[in-house]
């Protein structure tokens, strides 16, 4: 599997690989994923910030659970699009998007600190994750918010133009690979609308995790918390990494 090694972040010299998942995405009576079963297997947690998913009580409980398991908390920021789960591109003005990302960072950090943790990194969600590599203005808005917040490591797709922009802004760029998504030849993800885009077989997912970890092109592996059977997938990945002699650990401190 070739991503784009020239644009990847510097691999951890100790060989440690981070394992993250999107969590905190339930809203009111609408439950998404099984965070309590997923979190114990993670080293980092991409916690929703209430714009694409998540409500304040869900976010507080998620942060408390993450802290109890020693999992590093990251802010998964997205478009203000609860109805579309943040998976629809929105042409938001640069200054407005920067303010909204900063708002999400501040809100989640307050909740995380109340739970005994803090927001230690940022990862864009859904449509914003892909938009920041296509639209320079949107990438700059996200980075402006991170800089205004005081600076954080930024997690993004290995080989993406966005990670190059992160480094240019003087921030730590962390290259990410997806263990439960199919890749195209150019290193981009197969669109979710295509057949086979989401991988659900634990054996296949675990094998892809080990392949990505051994490639040296990524520092963090992602399992989507809303994927079918996510707890089993995360457990399979941790077991496969251990069997392959690849230690799991967060890329930044809590």
Buried (B, 14 or more C-beta within 10 A) or exposed (E): EEBBBEBBBEBBEEEBBBBBBBBBBBBEEEEBBBBEBBBBBBBBBBBBBBBBBBBEEBBBBBBBBBBEBEBBBBBBBBBBBBEBBBBEBBEBEBEEBBBBBBBBBBBBBBBBEEBEBBBBBBBBBBBBBBBBBEBEBBBBBBBBBBBBBEEBBBBBBBBBBBBBBBBEBEBBBBBBBBBBBBBEEEBBBBEEEEEEBBBBEBEBBBBBBBEBBBBBBBBBBBBBBBBEBBBBBBBBBBEBBEEBEBEBBBBBEB
